Amino acid sequence: MTANTSHHPLEAALGIAFRRLIYWGLPMSVLALLFPAPSPASGLLSYATAHLVVLQVATLALTIRLAPLTDQPWFSSLKRPWLASAASLVAIGVGYAALLTLATSAAARYDPSLQFLQLLSSLDIAWVVAALYLGARILWNRGAATTAAGVILLACVASITIYLDQVGFAGSGGWIVDGQAMMTIVLPADMVAAILSVTVLLFGSRTAQATLQARPQSYS
């Protein structure tokens, strides 16, 4: 008798994410070890910005790769199976971004406070980009979703870069916490990105739910 080799989509998604973590994490960590973060006077802002962009591009690439798995609901017994699947995929993307950021930031030998800022920024951007991509993919198409996710990715990174450019770094390259600058530069961008992403994701969920109800036999 032939063994059942089929995998639950969540299991497949986790396996793909783990492989991607190795494929992206090892080369990036090696490069960071070879070319560590410079001093604030020698281009730390450009280095940290480029690093954050690469982290988010890697996370978006993972989301794009995993998104087709949500075409078949992962939790068919739930009231909103597609939304549950999408939320699970967003969580996988956030975990992936966290591990990739931790490894590469340590390899780059950032000041500990800047490592923490990179981690917070990476987590914050990863979830809104993933949510926006998944919702836009259902509402429109893959090309439009990729464009929308790319725009919001760059906008969120830009807000962090503008903040760091305005506030500067500590002498050791550390993160200087400026509450006023956070409130006027970073948080407004975060709020707009979050509202936009959640709205698109919820509308995408309604479209996916209608499709599921119209074709229940496809997901039996």
Buried (B, 14 or more C-beta within 10 A) or exposed (E): EEEEEEEEBBEBBBEBBEEBBEEBBEEBBEBBEEEEBBEBEEEBBEBBBEBBBBBBBBBBEBBBEBBEBBBBBBBEEEEBBBBBBBBBBBEBBBBBBBBBBBBBBBBBEBBEBBBBBBBBBBBBBBBBBBBBBBBBBBBBEEEEBBEBBBEBBBBBBBBBBBBBEEBEBEEEBBBBEBEEBBEEBBEEBBEBBBEBBBEBBEBBBBBBBEBBEEEEEEEE
